Amino acid sequence: MQLSDVDISGSTKTKITERVREPINRLIKYKFQKMFLEDKLYTALPNLNSWLLTNFNQLNHYAEKTHE
């Protein structure tokens, strides 16, 4: 599969480009934790608190940069 010259219409390419350039929504920790528990993803992230400390703040920092 090649991605350099995709076979989609110009208007679709424009919509994708506009969407990619939009600011990324900030993450809300308690909502993520709630969804994590509701979806029973314990095996996907066995240590949620550790993952949050390692990754969540970095992801939010990146999202905030898109709002500048």
C-alpha positions as CSV (number, residue, x, y, z in Angstrom):
1,M,0.0,0.0,0.0
2,Q,1.3,3.4,-0.9
3,L,0.2,6.6,0.7
4,S,2.0,9.2,-1.4
5,D,-0.7,9.4,-4.1
6,V,-4.0,8.1,-2.7
7,D,-7.0,7.7,-5.0
8,I,-9.5,10.1,-3.3
9,S,-11.2,13.2,-4.5
10,G,-9.8,16.6,-4.0
11,S,-12.6,17.7,-1.7
12,T,-12.0,14.6,0.5
13,K,-8.3,15.5,0.6
14,T,-9.2,19.0,1.6
15,K,-11.5,17.8,4.4
16,I,-8.8,15.5,5.7
17,T,-6.2,18.3,5.7
18,E,-8.5,20.6,7.5
19,R,-9.3,18.0,10.1
20,V,-5.6,17.2,10.7
21,R,-4.8,20.9,11.2
22,E,-7.5,21.4,13.9
23,P,-6.4,21.7,17.5
24,I,-6.3,18.4,19.4
25,N,-8.7,18.1,22.2
26,R,-7.2,18.1,25.7
27,L,-7.5,14.8,27.5
28,I,-9.6,14.7,30.7
29,K,-8.1,12.2,33.1
30,Y,-11.2,11.2,35.0
31,K,-13.1,10.6,31.8
32,F,-10.3,8.4,30.5
33,Q,-10.3,6.4,33.7
34,K,-14.1,6.0,33.6
35,M,-14.0,4.7,30.0
36,F,-11.1,2.4,30.9
37,L,-13.0,0.8,33.7
38,E,-16.3,0.6,31.8
39,D,-14.5,-1.1,28.9
40,K,-12.7,-3.5,31.2
41,L,-9.3,-2.8,29.6
42,Y,-7.4,-4.1,32.6
43,T,-5.3,-6.5,30.5
44,A,-4.4,-3.8,28.0
45,L,-3.0,-1.5,30.7
46,P,-2.3,-3.6,33.8
47,N,-1.0,-0.6,35.7
48,L,-3.2,2.3,34.8
49,N,-1.7,4.7,37.3
50,S,1.8,4.1,36.0
51,W,0.7,4.5,32.4
52,L,-1.1,7.8,33.2
53,L,2.0,9.2,34.9
54,T,4.2,8.2,32.0
55,N,2.0,9.1,29.0
56,F,-1.1,11.1,29.9
57,N,0.7,14.3,30.7
58,Q,2.9,14.1,27.6
59,L,-0.2,13.6,25.4
60,N,-1.9,16.5,27.0
61,H,1.2,18.7,26.6
62,Y,1.2,17.9,22.9
63,A,-2.5,18.6,22.6
64,E,-2.1,22.0,24.3
65,K,0.6,23.0,21.8
66,T,-1.9,22.7,19.0
67,H,-4.0,25.4,20.6
68,E,-1.2,28.0,20.5
